[in-house]
Amino acid sequence: MPKTAYTGRFFNFVSALILSLRTKKRSNRDGIEVLRADYAVLNRDDGKGYYLPEETDSGRADTKRWHERQERRVQAIRASQAGALKFIGMGRREPKGVYGQLSMFRDGG
């Protein structure tokens, strides 16, 4: 994790965070979500807060690792929704037959 460097970019970030919290009365997490539209705001692996990555190769590598973790989370969430989507009729279609009856063949044969 990078050391905190108080740059103009950091102060712009903090100012935007304070403004978003005051004007929209959001929680810190919601404020961070809003700021992520314009800033690469990463969360620490140890759960102890957020930070802006350094504008170096190391910072870009941190950002890439964060992005890959987020993508894996998205995939896991989508996979966990599969059963619920099937249940409400938005997933893979079951062949017509008796409701609740299992079929050995997906094509209805």
C-alpha positions, 0 to 999 in steps of 0.5 A: 500500500502506498504512503499517503502523499498530500497532493492537489489531487488528494485535496480535490478528492477530499473536497469532493467527498465532503461536498457529496456528503453535505449536499446529498446526506449520504453515508461514507460508502455512498460518497465513495461510490459517487466519487469513483465515477471520477477517481480511482478510489481503492479500498485497502485489503485489510478493510481499514479504509480507502485510498487514491493510488499513486500515479506510478507503475506501482499504483497502476498495478494496485489498481489493476489488482483491485479491478480484477478482484472486483470482476471476480466478485461480480462473476460470483454474484451473478453465479449465485443469482442463477437459481433465483433467476430460474425460479422467477422465470428469467433464467434458463427455460425448463421444458414444458411438462409437470411443474416441479418434475425433473427431466433427465433431458434438457430438450424435453425428450 
